[in-house]
Amino acid sequence: MLLEVTRERFASEVLDQVGPVLVDFWGPRCVPCLALLPAVEDIAERYAGKLKVVKVNAAENRRLCIDQKVFSLPTLLFYGGGKEIKRLAGEVSAEDLLEMVRELVNNSPAEHSEGGEQ
């Protein structure tokens, strides 16, 4: 189960983190979001200790979506050292997401990967 982050906890759970963080902005009625969820959960398990993965329910956190300039779902934001590094939005495949995660984790200055990918 992924950690659900709200506007009140976004800074402490995402922006204040030293290592890489993936934030999944999703919606309960967003079919592409729900289809991508198993891939996001798999990434969270596969990269545990190297990548923090959290989710934000956009329907319940509209102000946070506006603050982060999230205007479509799904949107996945990648943070490193408290700054947004990359984003994927709209039609996102599991393969696109995994490729972006590999790049993010392997280029992370905080904790360098030792090649735990398969």
N, C-alpha and C positions, 0 to 999 in steps of 0.2 A: 504494500500500500504506500503510495506516494504522499509526502507531506503536503497538505493543503495550506497555501500561504494567502493571507489577506493583506489589505493595504497597510494595516497596523504592523504587521510582522515582515513586510517586504524588505525593509532596510536591514533588519537584523539577520534574516534568513538568506538574503541574496546579496545586497550591496556591501555588507560588512564582511563577506566571506573573502578569504585570500585566494583560495583555489577556484577552479572553474565551476560554474553553476549553469544548469539548463532549466529554464522556466517554461512550462507548458501552459499557455493561455488557452483554455478550452471552454466549451459550453455544453450543458446537459442535453440540449436539443440539436447540437452540431454533429451530424452524422460523420463527416470526415474526422472530427476530433475523437469521437468514440472509436472509429476504426483505427486510428493511430495510437490509441492508448496502450494496447498490448506491446507495441514496439517501444514506447516510452518507458513502460514498466520493465521491459527486458533490458533496456539500456541502463536503467537505474541499478538493476541487479548485476549486470555484467561489469559495470564500471564503478561499483561500490568502492569507496575509499579513494577514488581518483576523480570522481565527478559527483557533485551534489545535484539531485534532480528533484524539483518541486513543481506543483501545479497550482494554477490560479483559475478559479471558476469566474469567468468573465461576467456572467449574469449577476453575480453577487458582489463584484468588485469593479463596477463601471468607472469610478474615479481613478483607480489604479491603472485600468486600461488606457484611459485618456492620458494620464501622467506618463505612461510608457509608450504612447503613440501606437497602441494596439487597436487597429480598426477593422480587422477581419480575423476570422477563426478558421482553422487553428493558426496560432502564431507561437513560434518557439523562439525564445530569446536566449542567447548564450552570453554569459557574463564571465569576466576574468578580472580579478582585482577590483571588483565593484563597478566595473564599466562594461557597457554593452559592447560585445565584440562582433557578433553576427546575429542575423535573424532569418528565420524561414517563415513564410506566411502563405496562406492560401492552400493550393494543392501541394501537399508535402507527402512524399512517399517515405516508407520506412527505410528504403535504401538511401535516399537523400539525407534523412535524419542521421542515420548511422555514419555516413561519410563525414558529415559535419561534426559529429561527436568525436570521431577518430582524430580529425584535424585539430579540434579544440583541445582534447586531452593530450595529444602528442606535442602540442606547442605551448602547453601550460607552463609558465615559469615557476609555479608554486610547488608542484609535485610531479616530476617527470615520470611518465609511464614506462614500465619495463616490458611492454609488449604483451599484455594479457589478452589481446584480441585473438579471435580465431577465424 
